[in-house]
């Protein structure tokens, strides 16, 4: 399969480096809006939309986020493994706010490992960022 470039609407132009692509794709997942495109309605991968739809069910949201990110990354970086885990913020209350942890594992064009991670809390069907996922220094 030919190397897939990632287009941007910034001065950076087309992204060619695997680390840059992975970082940008994950960033878009956090900031995109489900209804931002009429042409691609229903095909925009959006964390906000997933939390809105499934935030009431920790297990369902976890599987939906993992599935959506796996599909999204497969378009540009087919050898990326996506893992999403969830845990309650208060271990004594098993029906309250929870944290989702995202881990992306892959390799760059030189065979070097790429690991990106991010976390966010889901509270009352809204999400709050916990740490920045810009692990590659971009």
Order of alpha helices (4+ residues) and beta strands (2+ residues): alpha-alpha-alpha-beta-beta-beta-beta
